[in-house]
Amino acid sequence: MSVPSDMMVTVTATDADTAAAMLSYSGNVSSCASLTGAVTTVRCPQRAQYTGRATVRDPDGNEDSVTFSFGPCQTGSTDF
């Protein structure tokens, strides 16, 4: 049986003509959770490699996305 654990996903984005508070964040991590902000804690069972995708959108409709992955009991951070 896999025990779920928390993983904090932090998305850092900048936009030259938009304040950070005006950016919207969305995405998900495999089948575990949805990303709802710049920082989201997801809870996933420790049994597999998980893939995620985060999208940041400004009020003008411009957006960019990034994919990432992490495995069971993995710590650290990755810059994209």
N, C-alpha and C positions, 0 to 999 in steps of 0.2 A: 504494500500500500504506500502510495506516495504522499508525503506530508507537504501541504502547501506552505510556501514562504513568501514574504513580501520582497518586492524588488522596486526600487524607486527609479522611474524613468524621468530624466531631465532633458528637455529640449531647449537649446539656447539659439535664439534667432534674432537678427537685427535687420532693420529696414531703414534705409537712409532718409525716407520722407514720412515715416510713420512711427509714432511713439510705441514702445514695447507693449504698453497696456492695451493698445488698439488691435494687436495681433490676435488671431484666434487659432486654437490648436485642436487637432483631431487625429484619430488614428486608432490602432489596436495592437495588441500583442497576441499572436496566434488566436487561440480560442479562449484565452484567459480573461481579458479585460479590454475596455475601451480607454483611450487616452483622452482626457478632457481639458488639459491645461498644460502649461509649460513644465509643471512638475506633477506627476501622477504616480501613486503607489499601486502596483498591480500585484495580485496574489495568484501565483501559479504553482501547481504541483511540481515537486522536484523529480521529474522523471524523463525529461526530454530537452532537446534544444528548442528554443522558442524564437520565432522570427516576429519582428514588429515593423510597423510603418507609421511614421508621424508626418503630418502635413500641417504647415503653417500658412495662414492666409491673411492678407491685409484687407482693409475696408474697400480697396479698389478692385478686389477679386484676384489679385496676383497671388500665386502660391508656389510653394516649393515643398518637396517631400524627401524623406530620407528613410532608408531601411536599416535595421539593426538586428542583432541576435545575441542571445545569451543562453548559457546552459545551466544545469543544476548546480547550486551552491557556488556560482561564479560571482566574483566581486571585482570591482574596479570600474573604470569608465572608458568610454570611447568617444573621440571627437570626430564629427563628420564635417 
